[in-house]
Each structure stands twice: as structure tokens, then as C-alpha cells.
Amino acid sequence: MRNMKTINLAIIILITVLLLNGCQQGTTPTQGTSLFPGEALTPFTTATITPTATATQSVAATETLIPTMTAIPISYTVKGSDTLFSIAAKNGLTLDEIKAANPDVNPYLLAPGTVIFIPAPNGQSVAPTQNLPVATPWPMTFSDPLCTPSRSGGTYCFAELLNPQTMMVDSLSAQFSLTDLATGEVLTRPALVPLNRLASGGTLPLFAYFPPPVAVNPQIGIELITATSVNLTGTPTALQSALVTVDQSGINISANGLSVVINTQAKFEGVEGVTGKIWIAAVAYDANGGIVGIRRFMSPGAVNPGEWIPFTLNIYSIGEKIDRVDLFAEVNP
């Protein structure tokens, strides 16, 4: 009997131990017993790896676009609100990089319609898709282009553009070319157009600078790139056709004729309450009618009709003595 009691007690103790173990397993943290028993960590590991693999594939897909690109710099036609800084920023460039690619472009004379070159950012490729086809320009007439060597070995080229059409035109752009008659090598540079528009029968000066080296006595050419009827209809707005008056008394040519100071004022006549910015291009000519210097003024803010705006410009001749200065003007929004 004593032995039976001992066996029963042992059985009771064994059952108690087993029950206690079962209770302890029931209090184990639930991450070990989820909807996927025994695989608690596997789904999370797999989920972590998958996004990483997807991101890597995305980068590789972007890199495969490289063969469709070209390292040749592209051209860009300046719009009304563009600056060299904004153009550089949009193309992933620094201001110095875009200046270096366009040494003849004066940041203070960046007129809409000017064609500039966009270099490859940091020596990389540039997509050629920005070179969109342009419409055939309205025929314009050029004076014979004249070029003057600079002291640095480069060359300044000037010409005048005449509008023979019966309507006002805008979006003007052109390019100069210099051909080395000995080698056949051709250099081209975009022409700087100081104003946006050209009235019927009006003239407007153009110029470009070719950095050295430049061939001696090259053949000079000029080509019209764009010229469209203003507002696509040929009919200017009241602001575009506003008359600008400039006080001519403040133009003073130096005694040696190599510089001129323009210290005067301008205003425009227009619709009351319609404001605009006055743009003025000052052009210096020598005694033979050749252009020897150009500068431009833009009023810093909107001007009311009839309001006089003072301005100062300095022009230095790149060639012969300055004989006269002509002022060209327009009003822009």
C-alpha cells in the first residue's frame, strides 16, 4: 500500500510538471506564434529585401537611357523672363559654366530671342530632345556684317536688321559665322538682339563676340534663325506699340571719341493705368556708320505712362572713334 501511494504521488508530480510546462509555453510572446507559425521572421526579412532589389532595378533602368543621349551642346532661345542664372539652374549648371559656353553673351543684354548654347552638365551628356523644330522665319534684311578684331585675339561682329514686312515682328534671333578660307573651318556664334520687337520698316543692331583663336580675314556671314509676327497675328498690343520718348540732351561723347556717357531720362505714352518696363538699346556708330558699341538699359520695375525714368549708360568703342549714338526703345510687360 505504501508503494502504491508512492507511485501515485510520482504520477501526480509528473502530471503537475507537465501542466506547468504547458502553462509556461502558453505565456511565450506572440511573435513566435502568428498566422504563420514557425515563420515569424521570414516574411519580414523577405519584405525588407524586396524593396531594396526594386530600388536597384530603378537606378539601372535610368542608366540605360545614356546611350540615347549626345554630348553635343544644345541651343536654347531665350524667353521673356529668362536670365542666365535661371537658365543655368534649369539645366543643372552653374552660372560660370553657362557663361563659359557663351562668352559673347552679356548677362545685362540677354534679350528674348537670343540663342545661347547649353553645355553638358559636369561634362556629361545632354539630351537633344530640347532642339525642337522652329517655323520658317519671316524674311528680314541684313546690312553687310562687319567684324573688328579685339585686343585679346577675338573678334566683335556687328550688323543691322531691317524689317521689310508690313507687320511688327518679334522672337528675333540670328547667328554670325566666320569661315577660314584657308582651311574651310567655320565658327558660329549666336547674335545678341538687344530688344524684343522690330516695327515694320524699323532697324535693330545685332552683335556677337568670337573668342580667340579666330582666322585672319575670315569670310563673314549672318543667318536669320527666328522671326515671327508679333502675337502670331501681326497686331501689337497697346503696350507693345507705345511710343517711348528719350531726352537726347544727356548724351556726351568724350573728347577722344572712344567713349560716351548717357545720363538722361525716358518715358512712354500709353493707356492710363497700364504699366510697363522701358527697355532702351544705345548704339554707338563711327563716322562711316559702322557699329562700335552697344549697351542696354531696362527699368528695374514697372513704369506708369508719362513717368520719367532716369538712367545712365557708358559705352566704350571697340573700334574707331564714336561719331554718334542712336537710341532704340520699347515697352514690355
Summary of the structure (lengths in Angstrom):
residues: 333
radius of gyration: 36.9
end to end distance: 117.0
largest distance: 143.7
contacts: 945
relative contact order: 0.11
helix: 25%
strand: 35%
